[in-house]
Amino acid sequence: MSCAAGYGGASVAGVDVSRESIIEGVVVRDHQPVGGAYVRLLDRGGEFAAEVPTNDTGRFRFFAAPGSWTLRTLAPGVAAVDTRVTAARGDVAEVQVAV
């Protein structure tokens, strides 16, 4: 499952975070948020699992299985940026991706 997130992350009210593995973050260029970029979630083997666009404040969020993941960020005018991240149950992995 996945969803885009608002600034500071969308509210997780009503979500039992202790039972979830959450990866969220912001995409920036020159320290400014990049809205409309796409962030792909790739598994250990590089296989596509999900994709979300960033919102106007550059934010994104995935609910992922625990383990190692790659975030592939695609934004206009720049090469794709891969970022490794580890998701753990009960934790929010916060990531900033500079493009």
N, C-alpha and C positions, 0 to 999 in steps of 0.2 A: 504494500500500500504506500501511497505517497500523496503529498499535498504541498502546495506552495504556502509560504509563510509570510506573515506581516512583519514589520519592523520589530526586532527583538524576538521574533518567532511568534507565530500565531498562538493564541491561547491554548493551553492544554487542559483547561478546566474540564473535568469529567473524564479525563484520560488517566488511567492508573500507570503513571510513568515508571513505576517500579517493575512493571511487567513488559515494558517496551524497550526497544533499542532505537534511539533517535539520532539521526544525523541532520544537522541544520547549519546554516551559515549564511554568508553574504559574499557576493561577487563584486569586486571593486576594480576600477581602472583609475589610476592617478588619485587614489584615496577617495574616489567618488563612487557611489553605488551604481551598478549596471543593471537596469531593468531590462527585461526582454531577452536576457541571455538564457541559454538552456544548460541544465546540469543533468548529466546522465549518471546513473548508478550502474556500475559494472561489477560483476562478481569476481572471485579470485582468478577464474579462467579468462577474464576479459569479456564474458558474455553479458549482453544487455539485460538489465533487470527492470529499470524504470527511468523515466525522464520527467522533469518539471521545468517550467519557465521560472525565471526569477520575477518577483513583483517589482513595483516601481522603486522600492528601496533596496533592490538587489538581493532580497532574502529568498531562501528556499528551505524545504524540509522533506526528509524521507523518514518513514518508519521502516526499518530494515531488520533482517535477521541478525543476530549477533555474529561477529566475525570481521574479516578483512574485506574492504571494498575499495574501489577506485571511483572517484568522482571525475568525470570528463566534462569540462566546462567549455561551451561553445558560445562565442560572442562575435558579433560582426567586426570584421577588420583585424582580427588577431588569430593566431594559431590556437588550436585546442590546447587546454591546460589539464593535465592529469594530476590528481591529488590523492594520495593514499590516506585512508582513514579506517579506524577500527571502531566498530559499533559494539557496545556491551549492554546487556539487559540492565535496566534501571539507571542508565546513564544517557546524557545528551552530549554527543560529540559535536562540538562547535568548531566550525571551519571558516577561515577567510581565504578566498581565492582571488589572487591578483592576476588580472589579464592584461 
